[in-house]
Amino acid sequence: MRKIFFVVFTLLASAISPGANAAIVKGAQGQVLSVSAKTAKSGSMITVKGRGFDETVGIYLAFCVVPKKGQLPTPCGGGINKAGVGEASFWISSNPPPYAVGLTQEFLPVGRFKEKVQVSRKIGEFDCAKVRCAITVRADHLRGQDRSYDMFIPIKIK
Amino acid sequence: MKKIVIVLALVASLLAPSHAQAAETKFLGGPLTNLEQQGATINVQLSAVPEKAGLYMQQCVQSTSGARSEICNKAAELWISTSRGASFLPTDIIKFKPTGGFISGTTTVDCTVSKCGIFMRFDHTAGADLSEDQFIALSFKSEATGTMALPMDEITATINGVAVSTKTPITLGYRELATVSAVSKAGATLTYATLAPACALNGTQITPLKGVGECAISVTSAGNATAAGVTAILPIYLALGVQTIPTIAANKSVTLPTKTNFGQKVKYKATGECSVKKNKLTAMKGKCTISARAKSQDELFGALKTKVVLKIK
């Protein structure tokens, strides 16, 4: 009886608060990044939402190895997505260069976006069970050296 | 002695650019005389440029009325500013390329006959401020042969149907979609580009991405056999966007929108023959007033403060 109660309670709790595994971080410019889960199985999809991003600055959204502080996030699953396709990285820009028109995702009003990012245990030679990996946002290659837009939400791969 | 002083003053006034007594910007450059009809380059170094706004540098015919020059060469027009898209920074060595003749509207100008020069003024960000207006006279060699340069193409442009030019900017709100349309008088191919990240351009559709500041769209004519290419700059002032909610139906039970067009949460208050709980409006026969409010967002859009009066039958 006690076991049944525990199982029901656990199931109910997870149903009532689906965001229990979610995480949220705030960036230097007041922008907000959130993920639907901070623990996930390799190959699964995580819903990533952003709000309050500067719509005049393009960003890359990807699953990356967390770099040393102040360094460019790399490597990332899917690499730098200049082709604008794939599920491990996204290029979000409302004002892309002429060669990228149609390849990028546009910001929604108020600097919002919502994407499903695929996470994996391995990023190149790195094993995310051994090194820290994170859903990562950085300014796109047009501001590749600007680290003030970097945001990380670490993801634990089961 | 008095006569000599007056003569000296007259000579001094002839050497100084007009309006120069008011302008802070110091112009240093040359050559300014005996210029070739085509291919002349004047190297200019500006100093003491005010930080208040950028400058336009144009080749114009000197106005005789004291008003701003109106007859100008579209092909010899520079924007000197620290803003993105400007032709030169104020600290650059500026290359100014006037021609010995040009066409402005329906007027054909021969600078060996008319008094042409470099007209400098504040840019569109301080368009009404005349304090930096100054005119530096130029002279050209007489045309040696009968080879007349092609006239510059002329571009007329509208944004959302409203005529826009370098001197007449338009104002757009955050996320207010707009369409730029332009015509080349010579029938040449036109290309469009955005000169500032605050405005996105997709084909001819403009999307302002900020609610403050400014941006600009350039329209370039490639030129053709009958006209030389030219670029027109269309400045856009940016204003805070307007938050809206959909029309509320005059029914006894209505589900009210929870968010504005920009995704802000809406708070409702009802007075009269109705009440609001969360976003459910329940009304009885009579007059019902609903006030809707939503917060503003800095540099993007203003607050929503609206009242809707419903007459429920």
Interface residues (C-beta under 8 A of the other chain):
Chain A: E55 T56 V57 S94 N95 P98 V101 E106 F107 L108 P109 V110 R112
Chain B: R175 A193 T194 P197 A198 C199 A200 L201 N202 T207 L209 K210 N261 F262 G263 Q264 Q297 L300
